[in-house]
Amino acid sequence: MPTTRRIVIAVFPDVDLLDVTGPAEVFSLANRETGGAAGYQVQLASPEAGVVTTSAGVRLVTDLAFAEVNGVLDTLLVPGAVDMHPEGPVPRIDQDVVAWVAKVAPAAKRVASVCVGAHVLAEAGLLDGRTATTHWSTAERLAADHPKVTVDPDPIFVRSGRIWTGAGISACMDLALALVTEDLGEEVALAVARQLVMYLKRQGGQSQFSVPLSRPPATRRDIDELRMYIAEHLESDLSAPALAERMCLSERHFARVFRQETGSTPAGYVEAARVEAARRLLESTDDPLDQVAAACGLGSVETLHRALRKHIGTTPAAYRRRFRTAS
């Protein structure tokens, strides 16, 4: 008889649809690829059993009410939901969901969140003292709201003991494949990835997109104007002394103000902006690498290689093969 691996996915109004269906599809394909030997049993649980409308407007029918979930769980999976505000997406924290997760989590062999579901785990106290990730757009909020959590906004997923956290939206598939790898080995996970036409491990080192440049507008208008200047003059001298002179500030004072407003050193911000520009050129053109390096201010092919390795864990050629969008 195959081992049964019971997975319960929390479902609640306006939950992100893919956060629920993506992992469920991965586990279903694992069952198919192993002839049922994987033994995954996926159950959807909601505050009250029945129909739940997701953020996409698609309705899901759940198997259980929260109160009916009992016994040992192999995996408790917590997806997320957001409310849109003028300042951007804000994770929805339903205290009834938080209370249920806190109650059920001790009976789960492992707990995983998808996207902004990490905010629910944090609110339930499950991430204290751990490293976690979430969607890049809410990582700052997670760190501010929960100072006991070490938030890394860059990885596709993070494992900390029995607690797993996944990054934004489609990363739910990467996280689910990692769970399958842990349960059944890389060969089965690779077979599932092939069926999904996915990489088992993303090229680009597990990096989310546009993290360094995702910060909201600065409180100082002159810093926002400088950020626009940097984006439009990547091939220029953007050293800290040159930028400080442009701002009519001492280099030391400029560096302090810039870090306070952007969370980054001037050099780190400029390099991130140049890497972002290089990525766009690699995705949309066939320009030789020396032209890409010159256009985005990185100067040489060697510097381009080093910068991409540092920021996204891959080479320019490998990145272009993976993400080229135009012929």
Disulfide bonds with the S-S distance in Angstrom:
none
